[in-house]
Amino acid sequence: MRQRDLKLFRKLLEGRKRDILQEAERAVGTMNHESDEAPADPTDRAALESDRNFLLRMRDRERKLLSKISEAFARIEDGSYGRCEECGGEIGIERLKARPVTTLCIACKSAQEAREAKI
């Protein structure tokens, strides 16, 4: 992969990482400022609990994405970024633009999804 392309993907990954960390800070601030007093109405309590669970699931997904971003930075450093882990072929630039943390080319990802659908 060309150095110019690697710079582009490094910039994309850094921006995404920055966005995730900023959103996490806002979410923690929001959760800390919420009233510790539970609503008296059971429906309101259930809605509050549901919202908190959703937020926690989102934070967990973002945590996993941060890990994948770190792995992508490591692949950029070791020269393996943009290569499919399964077949060793090039991952298309458009695919990397859409999902810069991907490790599989379209063909291998499609085959993986087909195998998973059979299970």
ABEGO torsion letter per residue (X at the ends): XBAAAAAAAAAAAAAAAAAAAAAAAAAAAAAAABBABBBABAAAAAAAAAAAAAAAAAAAAAAAAAAAAAAAAAAAAAGABGBBAAAGBBBBAAAAAABAABABBAAAAAAAAAAAAAX
